[in-house]
């Protein structure tokens, strides 16, 4: 019977954690740099609805 390769599994988990952490960091940084665009887009939709 083959011996399980625990170091491979550990490295795989570490890579998954790092990827998830990087994605979370990217999501958090996006609204801070472009926060004004979200409010402008919402206001633009409201004015278009009011004109119609």
C-alpha positions as CSV (number, residue, x, y, z in Angstrom):
1,X,0.0,0.0,0.0
2,X,1.3,3.5,-0.9
3,X,2.1,6.0,1.8
4,X,0.0,9.2,1.6
5,X,1.9,12.3,0.6
6,X,1.0,14.7,3.4
7,X,3.4,17.4,2.4
8,X,1.7,17.7,-1.0
9,X,-1.7,18.0,0.6
10,X,-0.4,20.6,3.0
11,X,1.1,22.7,0.2
12,X,-2.1,22.5,-1.7
13,X,-4.1,23.7,1.2
14,X,-1.6,26.6,1.8
15,X,-1.9,27.6,-1.9
16,X,-5.7,27.6,-1.6
17,X,-5.6,29.7,1.5
18,X,-3.2,32.2,-0.1
19,X,-5.3,32.5,-3.2
20,X,-8.5,33.1,-1.1
21,X,-6.6,35.7,1.0
22,X,-5.4,37.5,-2.2
23,X,-8.9,37.5,-3.7
24,X,-10.3,38.9,-0.4
25,X,-7.6,41.6,-0.3
26,X,-8.4,42.5,-4.0
27,X,-12.1,42.8,-3.2
28,X,-11.5,45.0,-0.3
29,X,-9.1,47.3,-2.2
30,X,-11.5,47.8,-5.1
31,X,-14.2,49.8,-3.4
32,X,-11.7,52.1,-1.7
33,X,-10.1,53.2,-5.0
34,X,-13.4,53.3,-6.9
35,X,-16.0,54.0,-4.2
36,X,-17.3,57.2,-6.0
37,X,-18.2,55.2,-9.1
38,X,-20.7,53.1,-7.3
39,X,-22.7,56.0,-6.0
40,X,-22.5,57.8,-9.3
41,X,-23.8,54.8,-11.2
42,X,-26.7,54.5,-8.8
43,X,-27.6,58.2,-9.1
44,X,-27.4,57.9,-12.9
45,X,-29.9,55.1,-12.9
46,X,-32.3,57.0,-10.6
47,X,-32.2,60.1,-12.9
48,X,-32.9,57.9,-16.0
49,X,-35.9,56.4,-14.2
50,X,-37.2,59.8,-13.2
51,X,-36.9,61.2,-16.8
52,X,-38.9,58.3,-18.2
